Amino acid sequence: MARGSFFSDFSLGQRFESGGRTVTESDVVAFAGLSGDFNPLHTDASFAARTPFGQRVAHGMLSASISTGLGQTLGIFEGTTLALMSQSFDYKAPVFFGDTIRLRLTVEELTPSSKGGKGVVRFRSDILKQDDTVVVTGSWTVLFADKRA
């Protein structure tokens, strides 16, 4: 039995916010190895100290990737998601080692399927860190089953 939300459960403006997750040096090292992105801004403390940031910065895609996991903790996707159709990310501020990020999703558009039994939800996504700075914005477009099917 599905425990997530169905298309007809969503309403415009509805918000969901996850708990936080702290980004660690281990996360950045693992992501660099997985992605092959060993840019010294992420991996070399001496180099990063000479940049405008003054310290190493977590990969933007690491924050975006963590946000998809944080989204799963919301419970709305469990067993009712038919497809993740698209995601977009705009990077607004750095995430440093030790920052705690969380995800906020806001329903911006609801499009029922002409074939019935499902519908598309477009969420605005905001990744925020502990001081409420928005570090990444974007959108998620998700196809959900509808319980009225």
C-alpha positions in Angstrom: 0.0 0.0 0.0 1.3 3.4 -0.9 2.2 5.7 1.9 3.0 8.8 -0.1 0.8 11.6 -1.4 -1.4 11.2 -4.5 -1.8 13.9 -7.1 -5.3 14.9 -5.8 -3.8 15.4 -2.3 -1.7 18.4 -3.4 -2.9 22.0 -3.4 -1.3 25.1 -4.8 1.0 26.9 -2.4 1.3 23.8 -0.2 4.8 23.6 1.5 6.9 20.8 2.8 10.1 21.2 4.7 12.6 18.5 5.6 14.8 18.3 8.7 18.4 19.2 8.3 21.6 17.4 7.3 25.1 18.6 8.0 27.5 18.5 5.1 30.8 17.0 6.2 34.3 16.8 4.7 33.7 13.1 4.3 30.7 13.9 2.1 32.8 16.2 -0.1 35.6 13.6 -0.4 33.2 10.8 -1.3 31.3 13.0 -3.8 34.6 14.1 -5.5 35.5 10.4 -5.9 32.1 9.4 -7.2 31.8 12.3 -9.6 35.5 12.8 -10.5 35.2 16.5 -9.7 38.4 17.2 -7.7 38.4 20.9 -8.3 40.7 22.4 -5.7 38.0 24.7 -4.5 36.4 21.6 -3.0 39.4 19.5 -2.1 42.4 21.7 -1.4 42.3 23.8 1.8 45.4 25.9 0.9 44.0 26.7 -2.5 40.5 27.5 -1.2 41.9 29.8 1.5 43.2 32.1 -1.3 39.7 32.3 -2.9 37.0 34.9 -2.1 35.3 32.2 -0.1 38.4 31.8 2.2 37.7 28.1 2.7 36.7 24.9 0.8 33.1 24.9 -0.6 31.0 21.8 -1.0 30.1 20.9 -4.6 26.8 22.5 -5.7 25.7 19.2 -7.1 26.4 17.6 -3.8 23.9 19.9 -2.1 21.4 19.2 -4.9 22.0 15.5 -4.5 21.5 15.6 -0.7 18.3 17.5 -1.3 16.8 14.6 -3.2 17.5 12.4 -0.2 16.0 15.0 2.1 12.9 15.0 -0.2 12.5 11.3 0.4 12.3 12.0 4.2 9.1 14.0 3.6 7.1 10.9 2.9 5.1 12.4 0.0 6.9 10.4 -2.7 6.8 7.0 -1.2 4.9 4.6 -3.5 3.0 7.3 -5.4 5.7 8.8 -7.6 5.5 7.5 -11.2 8.4 9.5 -12.6 10.8 12.4 -11.7 10.4 14.3 -15.0 12.9 17.1 -14.5 14.9 19.0 -11.9 16.7 22.4 -12.2 19.1 24.0 -9.9 20.4 27.6 -9.6 23.3 28.0 -7.2 22.9 31.2 -5.0 25.3 30.9 -2.1 28.1 28.5 -1.0 27.7 25.6 1.3 30.8 25.1 3.6 31.9 22.1 5.5 29.8 21.9 8.7 26.8 23.8 7.2 23.4 22.1 7.8 21.1 22.2 4.8 17.4 21.4 4.5 14.9 21.3 1.7 11.7 23.3 1.2 9.3 22.3 -1.6 6.3 24.5 -2.5 3.6 23.3 -4.9 3.6 25.8 -7.8 1.6 24.0 -10.5 -0.8 21.1 -10.8 -1.6 19.5 -14.1 -4.0 16.5 -14.2 -3.3 13.9 -16.9 -5.8 13.9 -19.8 -5.7 10.1 -19.5 -6.7 10.2 -15.8 -5.2 8.3 -13.0 -2.2 10.6 -12.6 -1.0 14.2 -12.7 2.1 16.3 -12.7 3.1 18.4 -9.8 5.7 21.2 -10.2 7.5 22.2 -7.0 9.7 25.1 -6.4 12.7 23.8 -4.5 14.7 25.8 -2.1 17.8 24.4 -0.3 18.5 26.5 2.8 21.3 26.4 5.3 21.1 26.9 9.1 20.9 30.7 9.0 18.0 30.5 6.4 20.3 31.6 3.5 18.9 30.0 0.3 21.9 28.3 -1.3 20.1 26.6 -4.2 16.8 27.2 -5.9 15.1 25.4 -8.7 12.2 23.2 -9.5 11.2 19.6 -9.5 8.6 18.2 -11.9 7.1 14.9 -10.7 4.4 12.6 -12.1 2.2 11.2 -9.3 -0.4 8.5 -9.3 -3.9 9.7 -8.4 -6.0 7.7 -5.9 -9.1 8.5 -7.9 -7.8 6.2 -10.7 
